[in-house]
């Protein structure tokens, strides 16, 4: 996989298997005036989709490495982490996200998370608020919000058919052409922002042994839920970034979610001409927004 300079790979063991994560290492960041031990932690969690991994945040998190301790895991079933051969359920990620934070962090932290993972992180924060200092989220959607049922969509139904699901994954998702097509046509607002390194990083993750299990669980809708039923319970200070051209859930969904809990959700920022992953499509803008939001959500 692709590992930014100045970072090393480590791992922990969760109840579902080993999670690999990337963190600052070596002499590159030691010139900072802030002692490594005293640095606050930023945790970056990637979203789901064919070939997803911590690479999704790799153009963003190095910008914070001189000031913060950085943790960027490949979630269970993705990237270099273990890929148990199972049909993944919502509880699997609620549990392993919690276990990751409990094993790697000794105090409440800021978590920066993407898409469905961001929505799941909200649920973890509701159940375990002591683990979280704040949240900065890009497109946090449960994909069945306000009564919409993604699992009834044609593609979700198609991928629910045994044998066809594996065939679709191997021939239509986990190929260079399939990855590039999805990034250009569905994930990004502008196809010319997709470059070869992104395609290769997604392809390497998608072709890991048993990678189809987590990806197909996601595509079938097994991991989707209605975030609008939970959002009012959130107490962690939160900022939300939402790409205007996110094809799966548009910014109107995000605004409705934010309006249900203005006490916790302190910022809602729509980004024009951006799709599902602004952290890959416009990383410099995303870095700037995170820097702007950190003091707002952390009460500084």
N, C-alpha and C positions, 0 to 999 in steps of 0.2 A: 504493500500500500504506500501512499505518499505521506511522508513524515516531515514536517517543517524543520528547518535547521534550528538547533538549540533546544530540541525536544527529544525525549526518549520514550520508549514503550515500556509500560509496566502492566501488571494485572492483579486482580483480586478474584476470589472465588465466591460466587453467590449460590443461592439454593438451586439455581438452574444451570450453573456452570461458570466457566471462567470468563470474566469481562476484561478485555484489553483496553487500556486507556493511554493517552499521551499527556505528558506533563513536562514542564520546564526542567532542563538539565544542563550540566556543563558550565563553562565559564562565560558563555555569551551574555547571560543576564546578571552576572554577579557584580557588575560594576554599578548596579543600582544602589542608591543611598538607603533603600529600604532593605533591611535584613530579610533573607529568604524566609526565615521562621516567622517573621512578624507580618508577612504579607497576607492580606485577605485573599480568599479563594473565589475564583470565578469558574463555574462548571458549565460547559457547553454540551448540550444534548441535541443530536441530529434527529431529523424526522425519518419517516418510513417511505419506502418505495424501492423498486428494483435497483440494487446496487448502492443503497444508502450506507453511510458510515460517518465516522468523525471527520472525514475529509470535507464534508459539507461546511464545516466551520474553520477550515485550515487557513483560509485567506483573511480571517478576522482575528482569531485568538492570539496570534503572535504579536499583534499590536498592543496587547495588554500585558505581555510577559515581564516587562521590566518593573511593573507596578503591582502585579497580582501573581499569586500561585494559580496556575492554569491546570484544569482537569478536563479532558475531552475524550470520553469513552466511545468505543463501538458498543452499542447496546447488544444485549444477548440476541443471537440469531443474525447479526449483521457484522460486516467488516471482518476483522481478525478475531473477534470474540467467538466463543463456542456457538455451535449451531445445533442444538438438540433437535432430533427428528421428531417433531411434535406439531400439533395444531396449536398455535399460540393464541392465548386469550388475554383480555385486558388485565386480569389480575397478575399475569406473568410480568408485565412491565411495571405495574404499580409496585410490585414486590421488589423487582431487581433495581429499579431506580432508587427506591428507599434504601435497599441494602448497599448500593454503591455509595450513596451519600453517608450512610452510617459508618462505613468502613474506611472512607478516605477523608472525611472531614470531622473535626473535633468541635466545631461550633457552627452556628447558622451561617449559610452562604447565599450568595447571589447565583441563581441558576438562569442561564440564557438558553432557551430551547425553541425548537422549531415544529410547526404544524401539528400533526396528531400527537407527537411526543409532548409538545408544549401543553396540549389539552390534558394529557395524562398527568403531566407534572403538576398542573393545577389541582388535580384530584389528590395527588400525594401531599401537596401543600395543605390542602383542607384537612386531611387525616393526620398529618404530622407537621404542624406549623413550626414546631421547634427546630426543624432542620433548615428552615429557609429564612434568610434575611430579606430577600426581595426576588422578584422575577422580572426578566425582560424577555418577551416572547414574540416570535415572528409567526403570524398566521395561526394562532392557537384555535384549532377547530376540531370538534369531535367527529365531524363528517356525517353526523345524523342530527344536527342541531335544529332546534325548534320543530321537531317532528319529522324532518326529512329522513328518509331511510335509504342510505347509500347501498345497503346490501340488496335492495330490490332492483338496482340498476342492471342493465343488460350485461355489462362486462362482469360485474360481481356474480351474477347468476351463471354466466358462461364458465368462469373460473371455478365455480363450485362443482363442476362435473368431473368426476375422477378420470384419470388418464389425460383428458383434454387439458386439465390444469397444468400438469407437468410438461405436456407438449408445448403449450403456449409459453410457458416460462423458458424452456430451453431454446425455442426457435424464435420467439417474438420479444422476449424481455432481456435475457442474458446473452445478448449478442451486441457487437459494436453498433450495428445499424439500428437495432431496437433501442439501445440506450440513447444514441444520438437523436433518433426521431422523437423519443419521449421528451428529452431535455429541450429540444428546439421547439416542439409543437405544443407541449403541455406545461412544462415546468418553468420555462423562461418566457418573458414577454417578448424578448428580441432574440431571434435565433443566432444573430451574429455575435452574441455574447458567450456562446458556447464554444469553447476551444478544446483542443485534443486532449490536454491533460485531464480535464473534467471527465470526458468520456472514458478515458482509460482508468481513472480512479473508480468510477462507478462500475465499469466492466469487471475489474479485478474483484471488487466486493461481490458482485452478482454471481461470479463464477466460483466462489468458495464452496467446498463440499457442504451439501445440505442447505445452501443459501435459499433454496426455493421455499422452504417451510415457512419462514417468517414472512417472506415477500407474498406468498400466496394467502397466508392468513390475513395480511393487510388488504390485499386486493379483493378477497372475498367479503370483506366487511366485518370479519370476526373481532377486530380491534376498535370498531367505531362505536360511538355512543353519543348521547345528547348532552352536550356540555351545558346547555341552558338550564338544565335541571340542577346543576351543581354550582354554577358560577357565583350565586349569591352567598354561598357559604365561605368563599375565599376571604381571608383576612390579610394575607401577605401583600405588601405594597408591590404593585405591578405596573409595568409599561408594556404596551402592545404596538408592534409594527406590522402593518398589513399591506401587502402588495395589491395595487389596484386591479391588476390583471390576473390574480390568482384564479385559475380555471375551476378549481374544485369547490371553493367557497369564497365568494366575493366579499369585499369590504363591508357591505351592508350587514352581513352576518356578524362580522366583527364589531360593528358599531352597536348592534342590538345586544350582543354579549356584554360589551363594555357598559352600556347604559343600565344593565341589570345590577351592576355593583360599582357605582362611582366612588365609593369609599375606598375600596382596595385598588381599583384600576384607575390610576392617576393620570395616565397618558394614553391616548390612542392616536397613532400617527399613520395616516395613509400615505403610501409611496406611489407616485404616479409612474406609469409605464414600467412596472415591475411585476414579476410573477410570484410563484410560491416561495422561492428562496432568494430573498434580497442579499443574503450573506454570500451567495455565489455570484449573483448577477451584478450587484453593485456593492462589493465588499467595502470600499472606502466610505461610501455613504452610510452603510450599516455600522461601521466602526464609529463614525461621527455621531450617529444617533445614540448608540450605546453609551458613549462618553457623556453625551448630554443628559441621558436618562439616569445614569448611575447615581448622581447626587440627589435627583428628584425622588427616586424610590427608596434611597437609603437615608433620607432625612438630613442631608448635609447642606 
